[in-house]
Amino acid sequence: MYVDGFVLAVPKQNLDAYKNMAKAAGDMWKEYGAISYVECVADDVPYGEVTSFPRAVQAKDDEIVVFSWATYKDRQSRDEVMKNVMADPRMKSEEFKHVFDGKRMIFGGFEPFIEI
């Protein structure tokens, strides 16, 4: 298995638009071969003194933190899914524009070492 993780800040006023975009994105990820796609909105993420989810994405008072992940069979499958998703013309649609500040998004791929 291979996992992509994402943390980002979404303006609270854009949360419904973000949810619509995330649903469309999840459908694309799955269409191209992701095993699963999950989006979560912050519920219990305190602002830490040194580090925290809100600090990591420089969340403002009018923003909410979103944590999401996608799973794949392996790294090769993930690379293929991402290549296809990024090339898909739907990614350039209005639905995917101006919903959140992508410059503050944290993302990366992870290889699990424990699965219980």
ROVO-569259 format. One record per atom (N, C-alpha, C): residue number from 0; residue in three letters; atom name; x, y, z. Coordinates in steps of 0.05 Angstrom, whole numbers, padded with zeros to 5 digits. Atoms other than C-alpha are relative to their C-alpha. Layout:
N
n->NUM; res->ALA; atom->CA; east->X; north->Y; up->Z .
...
% end
This chain:
116
n->0; res->MET; atom->N; east->00017; north->-00023; up->00000 .
n->0; res->MET; atom->CA; east->00000; north->00000; up->00000 .
n->0; res->MET; atom->C; east->00018; north->00025; up->00000 .
n->1; res->TYR; atom->N; east->-00013; north->-00026; up->00000 .
n->1; res->TYR; atom->CA; east->00020; north->00073; up->-00010 .
n->1; res->TYR; atom->C; east->-00021; north->00021; up->00006 .
n->2; res->VAL; atom->N; east->00019; north->-00020; up->-00009 .
n->2; res->VAL; atom->CA; east->-00012; north->00135; up->00019 .
n->2; res->VAL; atom->C; east->00010; north->00028; up->-00007 .
n->3; res->ASP; atom->N; east->-00005; north->-00029; up->00003 .
n->3; res->ASP; atom->CA; east->-00015; north->00208; up->-00002 .
n->3; res->ASP; atom->C; east->-00015; north->00014; up->00022 .
n->4; res->GLY; atom->N; east->00014; north->-00015; up->-00021 .
n->4; res->GLY; atom->CA; east->-00031; north->00256; up->00055 .
n->4; res->GLY; atom->C; east->00001; north->00030; up->-00007 .
n->5; res->PHE; atom->N; east->00003; north->-00029; up->00006 .
n->5; res->PHE; atom->CA; east->-00055; north->00329; up->00050 .
n->5; res->PHE; atom->C; east->-00011; north->00014; up->00024 .
n->6; res->VAL; atom->N; east->00011; north->-00018; up->-00021 .
n->6; res->VAL; atom->CA; east->-00066; north->00384; up->00101 .
n->6; res->VAL; atom->C; east->-00002; north->00028; up->-00012 .
n->7; res->LEU; atom->N; east->00004; north->-00026; up->00012 .
n->7; res->LEU; atom->CA; east->-00095; north->00451; up->00080 .
n->7; res->LEU; atom->C; east->-00020; north->00016; up->00016 .
n->8; res->ALA; atom->N; east->00018; north->-00018; up->-00013 .
n->8; res->ALA; atom->CA; east->-00133; north->00511; up->00105 .
n->8; res->ALA; atom->C; east->-00021; north->00010; up->-00021 .
n->9; res->VAL; atom->N; east->00022; north->-00008; up->00018 .
n->9; res->VAL; atom->CA; east->-00201; north->00527; up->00073 .
n->9; res->VAL; atom->C; east->-00015; north->00023; up->00014 .
n->10; res->PRO; atom->N; east->00017; north->-00021; up->-00011 .
n->10; res->PRO; atom->CA; east->-00237; north->00593; up->00084 .
n->10; res->PRO; atom->C; east->-00028; north->-00012; up->00007 .
n->11; res->LYS; atom->N; east->00025; north->00011; up->-00009 .
n->11; res->LYS; atom->CA; east->-00300; north->00576; up->00124 .
n->11; res->LYS; atom->C; east->-00022; north->00006; up->-00020 .
n->12; res->GLN; atom->N; east->00021; north->-00008; up->00020 .
n->12; res->GLN; atom->CA; east->-00343; north->00613; up->00072 .
n->12; res->GLN; atom->C; east->00002; north->-00017; up->-00025 .
n->13; res->ASN; atom->N; east->-00004; north->00016; up->00024 .
n->13; res->ASN; atom->CA; east->-00315; north->00566; up->00018 .
n->13; res->ASN; atom->C; east->-00003; north->-00030; up->00006 .
n->14; res->LEU; atom->N; east->00000; north->00028; up->-00008 .
n->14; res->LEU; atom->CA; east->-00326; north->00501; up->00056 .
n->14; res->LEU; atom->C; east->-00019; north->-00017; up->-00018 .
n->15; res->ASP; atom->N; east->00018; north->00016; up->00018 .
n->15; res->ASP; atom->CA; east->-00387; north->00479; up->00015 .
n->15; res->ASP; atom->C; east->00011; north->-00003; up->-00028 .
n->16; res->ALA; atom->N; east->-00012; north->00002; up->00027 .
n->16; res->ALA; atom->CA; east->-00351; north->00495; up->-00050 .
n->16; res->ALA; atom->C; east->00024; north->-00020; up->00001 .
n->17; res->TYR; atom->N; east->-00022; north->00019; up->-00003 .
n->17; res->TYR; atom->CA; east->-00290; north->00456; up->-00024 .
n->17; res->TYR; atom->C; east->-00011; north->-00028; up->00001 .
n->18; res->LYS; atom->N; east->00012; north->00027; up->-00001 .
n->18; res->LYS; atom->CA; east->-00334; north->00396; up->-00007 .
n->18; res->LYS; atom->C; east->-00008; north->-00010; up->-00027 .
n->19; res->ASN; atom->N; east->00008; north->00007; up->00027 .
n->19; res->ASN; atom->CA; east->-00362; north->00397; up->-00078 .
n->19; res->ASN; atom->C; east->00025; north->-00007; up->-00017 .
n->20; res->MET; atom->N; east->-00024; north->00004; up->00015 .
n->20; res->MET; atom->CA; east->-00292; north->00402; up->-00107 .
n->20; res->MET; atom->C; east->00013; north->-00027; up->00009 .
n->21; res->ALA; atom->N; east->-00013; north->00025; up->-00011 .
n->21; res->ALA; atom->CA; east->-00266; north->00346; up->-00061 .
n->21; res->ALA; atom->C; east->-00015; north->-00025; up->-00009 .
n->22; res->LYS; atom->N; east->00016; north->00023; up->00010 .
n->22; res->LYS; atom->CA; east->-00323; north->00300; up->-00082 .
n->22; res->LYS; atom->C; east->00008; north->-00006; up->-00029 .
n->23; res->ALA; atom->N; east->-00008; north->00003; up->00028 .
n->23; res->ALA; atom->CA; east->-00305; north->00312; up->-00155 .
n->23; res->ALA; atom->C; east->00029; north->-00011; up->-00002 .
n->24; res->ALA; atom->N; east->-00027; north->00009; up->00000 .
n->24; res->ALA; atom->CA; east->-00231; north->00302; up->-00140 .
n->24; res->ALA; atom->C; east->00001; north->-00029; up->00008 .
n->25; res->GLY; atom->N; east->00000; north->00028; up->-00009 .
n->25; res->GLY; atom->CA; east->-00244; north->00238; up->-00102 .
n->25; res->GLY; atom->C; east->-00010; north->-00019; up->-00021 .
n->26; res->ASP; atom->N; east->00010; north->00016; up->00022 .
n->26; res->ASP; atom->CA; east->-00285; north->00211; up->-00160 .
n->26; res->ASP; atom->C; east->00022; north->-00004; up->-00021 .
n->27; res->MET; atom->N; east->-00022; north->00002; up->00019 .
n->27; res->MET; atom->CA; east->-00226; north->00226; up->-00206 .
n->27; res->MET; atom->C; east->00022; north->-00018; up->00010 .
n->28; res->TRP; atom->N; east->-00022; north->00016; up->-00011 .
n->28; res->TRP; atom->CA; east->-00174; north->00195; up->-00160 .
n->28; res->TRP; atom->C; east->-00009; north->-00030; up->-00002 .
n->29; res->LYS; atom->N; east->00010; north->00028; up->00001 .
n->29; res->LYS; atom->CA; east->-00217; north->00131; up->-00156 .
n->29; res->LYS; atom->C; east->-00002; north->-00009; up->-00029 .
n->30; res->GLU; atom->N; east->00002; north->00007; up->00028 .
n->30; res->GLU; atom->CA; east->-00231; north->00132; up->-00231 .
n->30; res->GLU; atom->C; east->00027; north->-00009; up->-00011 .
n->31; res->TYR; atom->N; east->-00026; north->00006; up->00011 .
n->31; res->TYR; atom->CA; east->-00156; north->00131; up->-00244 .
n->31; res->TYR; atom->C; east->00015; north->-00021; up->00016 .
n->32; res->GLY; atom->N; east->-00012; north->00024; up->-00013 .
n->32; res->GLY; atom->CA; east->-00141; north->00075; up->-00194 .
n->32; res->GLY; atom->C; east->00006; north->00002; up->00030 .
n->33; res->ALA; atom->N; east->-00004; north->-00001; up->-00029 .
n->33; res->ALA; atom->CA; east->-00137; north->00101; up->-00122 .
n->33; res->ALA; atom->C; east->-00018; north->-00021; up->00013 .
n->34; res->ILE; atom->N; east->00016; north->00019; up->-00014 .
n->34; res->ILE; atom->CA; east->-00162; north->00049; up->-00073 .
n->34; res->ILE; atom->C; east->-00021; north->00014; up->00017 .
n->35; res->SER; atom->N; east->00019; north->-00016; up->-00017 .
n->35; res->SER; atom->CA; east->-00193; north->00101; up->-00026 .
n->35; res->SER; atom->C; east->00008; north->00029; up->-00001 .
n->36; res->TYR; atom->N; east->-00004; north->-00029; up->00000 .
n->36; res->TYR; atom->CA; east->-00200; north->00176; up->-00019 .
n->36; res->TYR; atom->C; east->-00017; north->00011; up->00023 .
n->37; res->VAL; atom->N; east->00015; north->-00010; up->-00024 .
n->37; res->VAL; atom->CA; east->-00219; north->00210; up->00047 .
n->37; res->VAL; atom->C; east->00006; north->00029; up->00005 .
n->38; res->GLU; atom->N; east->-00002; north->-00028; up->-00007 .
n->38; res->GLU; atom->CA; east->-00231; north->00283; up->00065 .
n->38; res->GLU; atom->C; east->-00012; north->00004; up->00028 .
n->39; res->CYS; atom->N; east->00009; north->-00004; up->-00027 .
n->39; res->CYS; atom->CA; east->-00237; north->00305; up->00138 .
n->39; res->CYS; atom->C; east->00002; north->00030; up->00007 .
n->40; res->VAL; atom->N; east->-00001; north->-00027; up->-00009 .
n->40; res->VAL; atom->CA; east->-00254; north->00373; up->00168 .
n->40; res->VAL; atom->C; east->00008; north->00000; up->00029 .
n->41; res->ALA; atom->N; east->-00010; north->-00001; up->-00028 .
n->41; res->ALA; atom->CA; east->-00220; north->00394; up->00233 .
n->41; res->ALA; atom->C; east->-00023; north->00001; up->00020 .
n->42; res->ASP; atom->N; east->00020; north->00000; up->-00022 .
n->42; res->ASP; atom->CA; east->-00260; north->00379; up->00296 .
n->42; res->ASP; atom->C; east->00014; north->00005; up->00027 .
n->43; res->ASP; atom->N; east->-00015; north->-00003; up->-00026 .
n->43; res->ASP; atom->CA; east->-00208; north->00375; up->00352 .
n->43; res->ASP; atom->C; east->00029; north->00004; up->-00007 .
n->44; res->VAL; atom->N; east->-00028; north->-00005; up->00007 .
n->44; res->VAL; atom->CA; east->-00144; north->00408; up->00328 .
n->44; res->VAL; atom->C; east->00009; north->00027; up->00012 .
n->45; res->PRO; atom->N; east->-00007; north->-00025; up->-00014 .
n->45; res->PRO; atom->CA; east->-00120; north->00459; up->00380 .
n->45; res->PRO; atom->C; east->00024; north->00013; up->-00013 .
n->46; res->TYR; atom->N; east->-00022; north->-00017; up->00010 .
n->46; res->TYR; atom->CA; east->-00073; north->00515; up->00360 .
n->46; res->TYR; atom->C; east->00023; north->-00004; up->00020 .
n->47; res->GLY; atom->N; east->-00022; north->00006; up->-00018 .
n->47; res->GLY; atom->CA; east->-00007; north->00492; up->00390 .
n->47; res->GLY; atom->C; east->00019; north->00023; up->00004 .
n->48; res->GLU; atom->N; east->-00019; north->-00021; up->-00006 .
n->48; res->GLU; atom->CA; east->00046; north->00535; up->00422 .
n->48; res->GLU; atom->C; east->00024; north->-00001; up->-00019 .
n->49; res->VAL; atom->N; east->-00023; north->00002; up->00017 .
n->49; res->VAL; atom->CA; east->00101; north->00508; up->00377 .
n->49; res->VAL; atom->C; east->-00008; north->-00010; up->-00028 .
n->50; res->THR; atom->N; east->00009; north->00012; up->00026 .
n->50; res->THR; atom->CA; east->00069; north->00465; up->00323 .
n->50; res->THR; atom->C; east->-00028; north->-00011; up->00003 .
n->51; res->SER; atom->N; east->00027; north->00011; up->00000 .
n->51; res->SER; atom->CA; east->00000; north->00442; up->00304 .
n->51; res->SER; atom->C; east->-00010; north->00000; up->-00029 .
n->52; res->PHE; atom->N; east->00012; north->00000; up->00027 .
n->52; res->PHE; atom->CA; east->-00044; north->00429; up->00243 .
n->52; res->PHE; atom->C; east->-00006; north->00029; up->-00009 .
n->53; res->PRO; atom->N; east->00006; north->-00028; up->00009 .
n->53; res->PRO; atom->CA; east->-00069; north->00502; up->00242 .
n->53; res->PRO; atom->C; east->00026; north->00016; up->-00006 .
n->54; res->ARG; atom->N; east->-00025; north->-00014; up->00004 .
n->54; res->ARG; atom->CA; east->00002; north->00529; up->00249 .
n->54; res->ARG; atom->C; east->00014; north->-00010; up->-00026 .
n->55; res->ALA; atom->N; east->-00014; north->00011; up->00023 .
n->55; res->ALA; atom->CA; east->00029; north->00482; up->00195 .
n->55; res->ALA; atom->C; east->-00010; north->00012; up->-00026 .
n->56; res->VAL; atom->N; east->00011; north->-00012; up->00025 .
n->56; res->VAL; atom->CA; east->-00018; north->00512; up->00142 .
n->56; res->VAL; atom->C; east->-00006; north->00029; up->00003 .
n->57; res->GLN; atom->N; east->00005; north->-00029; up->-00005 .
n->57; res->GLN; atom->CA; east->-00019; north->00582; up->00172 .
n->57; res->GLN; atom->C; east->-00029; north->00007; up->-00002 .
n->58; res->ALA; atom->N; east->00029; north->-00004; up->00001 .
n->58; res->ALA; atom->CA; east->-00094; north->00577; up->00182 .
n->58; res->ALA; atom->C; east->-00007; north->00027; up->00014 .
n->59; res->LYS; atom->N; east->00009; north->-00025; up->-00011 .
n->59; res->LYS; atom->CA; east->-00127; north->00644; up->00194 .
n->59; res->LYS; atom->C; east->-00026; north->-00005; up->00016 .
n->60; res->ASP; atom->N; east->00023; north->00003; up->-00017 .
n->60; res->ASP; atom->CA; east->-00185; north->00656; up->00242 .
n->60; res->ASP; atom->C; east->-00025; north->-00007; up->-00016 .
n->61; res->ASP; atom->N; east->00023; north->00006; up->00016 .
n->61; res->ASP; atom->CA; east->-00235; north->00651; up->00185 .
n->61; res->ASP; atom->C; east->00004; north->-00025; up->-00018 .
n->62; res->GLU; atom->N; east->-00005; north->00024; up->00015 .
n->62; res->GLU; atom->CA; east->-00207; north->00585; up->00159 .
n->62; res->GLU; atom->C; east->-00002; north->-00025; up->00018 .
n->63; res->ILE; atom->N; east->00001; north->00026; up->-00014 .
n->63; res->ILE; atom->CA; east->-00215; north->00512; up->00178 .
n->63; res->ILE; atom->C; east->00020; north->-00019; up->-00013 .
n->64; res->VAL; atom->N; east->-00020; north->00019; up->00010 .
n->64; res->VAL; atom->CA; east->-00163; north->00457; up->00171 .
n->64; res->VAL; atom->C; east->-00014; north->-00024; up->-00011 .
n->65; res->VAL; atom->N; east->00010; north->00024; up->00013 .
n->65; res->VAL; atom->CA; east->-00177; north->00399; up->00124 .
n->65; res->VAL; atom->C; east->00024; north->-00019; up->-00002 .
n->66; res->PHE; atom->N; east->-00020; north->00021; up->00001 .
n->66; res->PHE; atom->CA; east->-00138; north->00334; up->00128 .
n->66; res->PHE; atom->C; east->-00012; north->-00022; up->-00019 .
n->67; res->SER; atom->N; east->00010; north->00021; up->00019 .
n->67; res->SER; atom->CA; east->-00144; north->00283; up->00071 .
n->67; res->SER; atom->C; east->00022; north->-00019; up->-00008 .
n->68; res->TRP; atom->N; east->-00020; north->00020; up->00010 .
n->68; res->TRP; atom->CA; east->-00111; north->00222; up->00043 .
n->68; res->TRP; atom->C; east->-00013; north->-00017; up->-00021 .
n->69; res->ALA; atom->N; east->00008; north->00020; up->00021 .
n->69; res->ALA; atom->CA; east->-00114; north->00174; up->-00015 .
n->69; res->ALA; atom->C; east->00019; north->-00024; up->00003 .
n->70; res->THR; atom->N; east->-00017; north->00024; up->-00001 .
n->70; res->THR; atom->CA; east->-00089; north->00103; up->-00016 .
n->70; res->THR; atom->C; east->00001; north->-00013; up->-00028 .
n->71; res->TYR; atom->N; east->-00006; north->00013; up->00026 .
n->71; res->TYR; atom->CA; east->-00060; north->00063; up->-00073 .
n->71; res->TYR; atom->C; east->00012; north->-00027; up->00005 .
n->72; res->LYS; atom->N; east->-00012; north->00026; up->-00002 .
n->72; res->LYS; atom->CA; east->-00035; north->-00007; up->-00086 .
n->72; res->LYS; atom->C; east->00030; north->00002; up->00007 .
n->73; res->ASP; atom->N; east->-00029; north->-00003; up->-00005 .
n->73; res->ASP; atom->CA; east->00038; north->00017; up->-00087 .
n->73; res->ASP; atom->C; east->00008; north->00027; up->-00012 .
n->74; res->ARG; atom->N; east->-00011; north->-00026; up->00009 .
n->74; res->ARG; atom->CA; east->00082; north->00077; up->-00105 .
n->74; res->ARG; atom->C; east->-00004; north->00003; up->-00030 .
n->75; res->GLN; atom->N; east->00002; north->-00002; up->00029 .
n->75; res->GLN; atom->CA; east->00081; north->00061; up->-00179 .
n->75; res->GLN; atom->C; east->-00029; north->00006; up->-00008 .
n->76; res->SER; atom->N; east->00029; north->-00005; up->00005 .
n->76; res->SER; atom->CA; east->00004; north->00060; up->-00179 .
n->76; res->SER; atom->C; east->-00006; north->00029; up->00007 .
n->77; res->ARG; atom->N; east->00005; north->-00028; up->-00008 .
n->77; res->ARG; atom->CA; east->00003; north->00127; up->-00142 .
n->77; res->ARG; atom->C; east->00011; north->00019; up->-00021 .
n->78; res->ASP; atom->N; east->-00012; north->-00017; up->00020 .
n->78; res->ASP; atom->CA; east->00051; north->00158; up->-00192 .
n->78; res->ASP; atom->C; east->-00017; north->00001; up->-00026 .
n->79; res->GLU; atom->N; east->00017; north->00002; up->00024 .
n->79; res->GLU; atom->CA; east->00006; north->00135; up->-00249 .
n->79; res->GLU; atom->C; east->-00026; north->00015; up->00004 .
n->80; res->VAL; atom->N; east->00025; north->-00014; up->-00007 .
n->80; res->VAL; atom->CA; east->-00058; north->00160; up->-00215 .
n->80; res->VAL; atom->C; east->00005; north->00030; up->-00001 .
n->81; res->MET; atom->N; east->-00005; north->-00029; up->-00001 .
n->81; res->MET; atom->CA; east->-00027; north->00228; up->-00201 .
n->81; res->MET; atom->C; east->00006; north->00012; up->-00027 .
n->82; res->LYS; atom->N; east->-00005; north->-00010; up->00027 .
n->82; res->LYS; atom->CA; east->-00001; north->00235; up->-00272 .
n->82; res->LYS; atom->C; east->-00026; north->00004; up->-00015 .
n->83; res->ASN; atom->N; east->00025; north->-00001; up->00015 .
n->83; res->ASN; atom->CA; east->-00070; north->00220; up->-00300 .
n->83; res->ASN; atom->C; east->-00018; north->00022; up->00011 .
n->84; res->VAL; atom->N; east->00017; north->-00021; up->-00012 .
n->84; res->VAL; atom->CA; east->-00107; north->00265; up->-00250 .
n->84; res->VAL; atom->C; east->00010; north->00028; up->-00008 .
n->85; res->MET; atom->N; east->-00011; north->-00026; up->00006 .
n->85; res->MET; atom->CA; east->-00060; north->00324; up->-00262 .
n->85; res->MET; atom->C; east->-00004; north->00007; up->-00029 .
n->86; res->ALA; atom->N; east->00004; north->-00005; up->00029 .
n->86; res->ALA; atom->CA; east->-00069; north->00316; up->-00338 .
n->86; res->ALA; atom->C; east->-00029; north->00002; up->-00007 .
n->87; res->ASP; atom->N; east->00029; north->00000; up->00006 .
n->87; res->ASP; atom->CA; east->-00145; north->00311; up->-00333 .
n->87; res->ASP; atom->C; east->-00010; north->00029; up->-00003 .
n->88; res->PRO; atom->N; east->00010; north->-00027; up->00005 .
n->88; res->PRO; atom->CA; east->-00178; north->00373; up->-00363 .
n->88; res->PRO; atom->C; east->-00020; north->00010; up->00022 .
n->89; res->ARG; atom->N; east->00019; north->-00008; up->-00021 .
n->89; res->ARG; atom->CA; east->-00229; north->00373; up->-00306 .
n->89; res->ARG; atom->C; east->00015; north->00015; up->00023 .
n->90; res->MET; atom->N; east->-00015; north->-00014; up->-00021 .
n->90; res->MET; atom->CA; east->-00173; north->00397; up->-00259 .
n->90; res->MET; atom->C; east->00003; north->00029; up->-00006 .
n->91; res->LYS; atom->N; east->-00002; north->-00029; up->00007 .
n->91; res->LYS; atom->CA; east->-00173; north->00463; up->-00297 .
n->91; res->LYS; atom->C; east->-00027; north->00014; up->00000 .
n->92; res->SER; atom->N; east->00027; north->-00012; up->00000 .
n->92; res->SER; atom->CA; east->-00248; north->00474; up->-00289 .
n->92; res->SER; atom->C; east->-00003; north->00020; up->00023 .
n->93; res->GLU; atom->N; east->00006; north->-00021; up->-00021 .
n->93; res->GLU; atom->CA; east->-00277; north->00531; up->-00247 .
n->93; res->GLU; atom->C; east->-00004; north->-00013; up->00027 .
n->94; res->GLU; atom->N; east->00006; north->00014; up->-00025 .
n->94; res->GLU; atom->CA; east->-00297; north->00480; up->-00194 .
n->94; res->GLU; atom->C; east->00026; north->-00003; up->00017 .
n->95; res->PHE; atom->N; east->-00025; north->00005; up->-00014 .
n->95; res->PHE; atom->CA; east->-00223; north->00471; up->-00177 .
n->95; res->PHE; atom->C; east->00016; north->00025; up->00005 .
n->96; res->LYS; atom->N; east->-00015; north->-00025; up->-00003 .
n->96; res->LYS; atom->CA; east->-00203; north->00544; up->-00176 .
n->96; res->LYS; atom->C; east->-00009; north->00017; up->00024 .
n->97; res->HIS; atom->N; east->00005; north->-00020; up->-00020 .
n->97; res->HIS; atom->CA; east->-00199; north->00593; up->-00118 .
n->97; res->HIS; atom->C; east->-00016; north->-00010; up->00024 .
n->98; res->VAL; atom->N; east->00014; north->00010; up->-00023 .
n->98; res->VAL; atom->CA; east->-00228; north->00548; up->-00065 .
n->98; res->VAL; atom->C; east->00017; north->00001; up->00026 .
n->99; res->PHE; atom->N; east->-00019; north->-00003; up->-00023 .
n->99; res->PHE; atom->CA; east->-00166; north->00549; up->-00020 .
n->99; res->PHE; atom->C; east->00027; north->00008; up->-00011 .
n->100; res->ASP; atom->N; east->-00027; north->-00009; up->00007 .
n->100; res->ASP; atom->CA; east->-00094; north->00574; up->-00021 .
n->100; res->ASP; atom->C; east->00018; north->-00024; up->-00002 .
n->101; res->GLY; atom->N; east->-00017; north->00024; up->00004 .
n->101; res->GLY; atom->CA; east->-00054; north->00517; up->-00051 .
n->101; res->GLY; atom->C; east->00029; north->00004; up->00009 .
n->102; res->LYS; atom->N; east->-00028; north->-00004; up->-00009 .
n->102; res->LYS; atom->CA; east->00012; north->00550; up->-00031 .
n->102; res->LYS; atom->C; east->00004; north->-00008; up->00029 .
n->103; res->ARG; atom->N; east->-00003; north->00008; up->-00029 .
n->103; res->ARG; atom->CA; east->-00003; north->00533; up->00042 .
n->103; res->ARG; atom->C; east->-00007; north->-00029; up->00005 .
n->104; res->MET; atom->N; east->00007; north->00028; up->-00003 .
n->104; res->MET; atom->CA; east->-00023; north->00461; up->00029 .
n->104; res->MET; atom->C; east->00026; north->-00016; up->00004 .
n->105; res->ILE; atom->N; east->-00022; north->00018; up->-00004 .
n->105; res->ILE; atom->CA; east->00024; north->00408; up->00056 .
n->105; res->ILE; atom->C; east->-00009; north->-00027; up->-00011 .
n->106; res->PHE; atom->N; east->00007; north->00026; up->00012 .
n->106; res->PHE; atom->CA; east->00026; north->00342; up->00019 .
n->106; res->PHE; atom->C; east->00025; north->-00017; up->-00003 .
n->107; res->GLY; atom->N; east->-00023; north->00018; up->00005 .
n->107; res->GLY; atom->CA; east->00069; north->00281; up->00009 .
n->107; res->GLY; atom->C; east->-00009; north->-00029; up->00000 .
n->108; res->GLY; atom->N; east->00005; north->00028; up->00002 .
n->108; res->GLY; atom->CA; east->00072; north->00207; up->-00004 .
n->108; res->GLY; atom->C; east->00014; north->-00015; up->00022 .
n->109; res->PHE; atom->N; east->-00010; north->00015; up->-00023 .
n->109; res->PHE; atom->CA; east->00082; north->00156; up->00051 .
n->109; res->PHE; atom->C; east->-00002; north->-00030; up->-00005 .
n->110; res->GLU; atom->N; east->00001; north->00029; up->00002 .
n->110; res->GLU; atom->CA; east->00099; north->00083; up->00053 .
n->110; res->GLU; atom->C; east->-00006; north->-00011; up->00028 .
n->111; res->PRO; atom->N; east->00006; north->00010; up->-00027 .
n->111; res->PRO; atom->CA; east->00064; north->00049; up->00112 .
n->111; res->PRO; atom->C; east->00020; north->-00022; up->00009 .
n->112; res->PHE; atom->N; east->-00017; north->00021; up->-00010 .
n->112; res->PHE; atom->CA; east->00106; north->00006; up->00157 .
n->112; res->PHE; atom->C; east->-00015; north->-00017; up->00021 .
n->113; res->ILE; atom->N; east->00017; north->00016; up->-00017 .
n->113; res->ILE; atom->CA; east->00050; north->-00018; up->00203 .
n->113; res->ILE; atom->C; east->-00029; north->00003; up->-00010 .
n->114; res->GLU; atom->N; east->00029; north->00000; up->00007 .
n->114; res->GLU; atom->CA; east->-00021; north->-00037; up->00183 .
n->114; res->GLU; atom->C; east->-00013; north->-00021; up->00018 .
n->115; res->ILE; atom->N; east->00013; north->00019; up->-00018 .
n->115; res->ILE; atom->CA; east->-00065; north->-00068; up->00236 .
n->115; res->ILE; atom->C; east->-00030; north->-00002; up->-00006 .
% end
